Structure formats: C-alpha cells, structure tokens
Amino acid sequence: MKVMVFDVGGTEIKYSVMDDTMNYYESGSVPTPGDSQEHFLETMAEIYRPHRDEVDGIALSLPGFIDAEHGVVKGGGAPSIIYNIGTPVGPRLAEKCGCKVWIENDGKAAAIAELQRGVLKGCSNAAVFIIGTGVGGGLIVNGQLVRGRDFTAGEYSFMNTNADEWNNGRKTMACQCSTTALLDAYRERKGLPADAPMNGRIFFDAANAGEPEALEVLEKFCFAVDVQIYNLSVLLDLEKVAIGGGISSQPLLIETLDRVYEEQILKGHPFSEEQARSLAHPEIVACAFHNKSNQIGALVSYQNAFYPQK
C-alpha cells in the first residue's frame, strides 16, 4: 500500500509517495501558500491528483494544536490565514481529493515515528525535540504518546523560560531554543544585519571548521536547550530525548548537547553535582529519521488510524 505524505512547514510543503516499509517513490517540495486556505488545499490536491490511482490516501503533518480524530486545527503554530483555526482541514482535503485523509501535528508525528520505528522504541518515558523555525515535539509517557485534552502536550515553543520576565516574549523556548534563535544569535555575534542570508548549513560549516564565534554561539544555544531537557526530565523521569529537525543531522550538535549537559547542567547544578546526578539523566540522541521524522510519523499515524493492528 502506498500513501501520499505531506509535511507542511512555514516555508515549504515537502511531499513523498511512500509505502508500508517507508520506501520513497517520489519526493519534492513546493512553497507553502500564504494567501488563503483554499490555495493551500488546492496546492496539495494538485500534487495528489497524478497519483490518485496508486495511493490509498493522504497523510498530512502540519504545525498547530491538532485534533487528529476530527481533522481540525484548533490553534497554535498554524498560520490562521492558511488553516482558518477551527476549520476541519482534514475533511475538506478529503472532499476535494476524494480519498481518506489523516492529519497529525508535526512534532507528535515525529514522536510516533521514533517511538514505533526509531530511537525511542521500547522507551517508557521519553521526549522528542524538533528544532526548527520554532520548537515542536512530543512526549511519551508509559509508552504512549500524550496528546492532552486540548492537544497542546509537547508544544514547547510556548514554554516560558524566566518567571521574572513573564511579559518578555523573548523568554520562551521558541525564541531561545529554535534554529531561528541559533541563527539570529550568530548574526548578532558576527555583527551581521538581521536580514543577512543565513541557514543551518552556513552556520555548521563555520562551527565544524572551528570558527570561535560559531562555537561560542553553539555552546550558549545548547545550554538553553539542555536546561529545558533537564526541566522535562525532572518532571517526567525521561529515559531518552531525541533531537529532530534539519540540524539534528549535525553530529556536532548532539556532541555539544551531551558535553554541555555534563559540564554545566550536572557539574554546575545549583544544588550540587551529587544532587544533580541523583535526578533523571536522559540519553540525548538524534532522531533516527532526522528531518524525515514528520513524514514517516504521519504515515505511521495514518496506518494506525485506518489499518490498526489487531
């Protein structure tokens, strides 16, 4: 069985035709329309139509608080001009394409992929951090994905990082632990204009080459991420934390997260290193599927919904 899989981001929609064993038969990307929901839906329908006779349906990963069962985006990271918060996006796309459609939050899709097929397989309590434009993710508790009553579990971007500055929007995980934050900090450290061309590849080329400014920025960034890994671990006794997003394929990122956790979180703990080591200390790993976790998770979620294992 093949399925058309879409991964919707703020900049582009990635798509693939995939089968049960995660083989890719066609992949590509198109810009994410920003003018209307109708344009957004029609863009995906145009990609789907040439494949309608070979695929079973559509699996869709996208940002926002997703009521997967009813195919509705309830709020959150989804731009309202595209998704029209509260509109049944899944059923509308299904009607337009004449096929089954299942939608899933992108971070939760990645968590599903890693729990069922990847590095979190067999874990009881674990977390996925998707580091991208914002910070998405998923929480695994007692071997199950946690969605929450309002579908907001794992929406790390909205977490405040400093109670002394509650009204400061910069004191959130979205503005401190995202790729956007990393690149903004690097521009500032280098004295570059705020709109200077920059991406993860440029930054890690510099960091891997040993550029002092890049390594300094990476160190501070990893500390910000590690503090939040520590906080979640205290709350949930995590066994593993899987890092996803495009930059998760950089070994230097995982190596720095590990080292900074040891040197600053554990050895630099305000209550003593001994106390820190008595608390949960999760293994920090890269997602097995890196930036493909969203697509793979959307496919697995589709399979779970329409073809549950008996």
C-alpha positions, 0 to 999 in steps of 0.5 A: 500500500502506498500513501501520499505524505505531506509535511507542511512547514512555514516555508515549504510543503515537502511531499513523498509517495511512500509505502508500508516499509517507508520506501520513497517513490517520489519526493519534492517540495513546493512553497507553502501558500500564504494567501488563503486556505483554499490555495493551500488545499488546492496546492496539495490536491494538485500534487495528489491528483497524478497519483490518485490511482496508486495511493490509498490516501493522504497523510498530512503533518502540519504545525498547530494544536491538532485534533487528529480524530476530527481533522481540525486545527484548533490553534497554535503554530498554524498560520490562521490565514492558511488553516482558518483555526477551527476549520476541519482541514482534514475533511475538506482535503478529503472532499476535494481529493476524494480519498481518506485523509489523516492529519497529525501535528508535526512534532507528535508525528515525529514522536510516533515515528521514533517511538514505533520505528526509531530511537525511542522504541521500547522507551517508557518515558521519553521526549522528542525535540524538533528544532526548527523555525520554532520548537515542536515535539512530543512526549511519551509517557508509559509508552504512549504518546500524550496528546492532552485534552486540548492537544497542546502536550509537547508544544514547547515553543510556548514554554516560558523560560524566566518567571521574572520576565513573564511579559518578555516574549523573548523568554520562551523556548521558541525564541531561545531554543529554535534554529531561528534563535541559533541563527539570529544569535550568530548574526548578532555575534558576527555583527551581521544585519538581521536580514543577512542570508543565513541557514543551518548549513552556513552556520555548521560549516563555520562551527565544524571548521572551528570558527570561535564565534560559531562555537561560542554561539553553539555552546550558549544555544545548547545550554538553553536547550539542555536546561529545558531537557533537564526541566522535562526530565525532572518532571517526567523521569525521561529515559531518552530525548531525541533531537529532530529537525534539519540540524539534528543531522549535525553530529556536532550538535548532539556532541555539544548537547551531551558535553554541555549537559555534563559540564554545566547542567550536572557539574554546575547544578545549583544544588550540587553535582551529587544532587544533580546526578541523583535526578533523571539523566536522559540519553540525548540522541538524534532522531533516527529519521532526522528531518524525515521524522514528520513524514514517516510519523504521519504515515505511521499515524495514518496506518494506525488510524485506518489499518490498526493492528489487531 
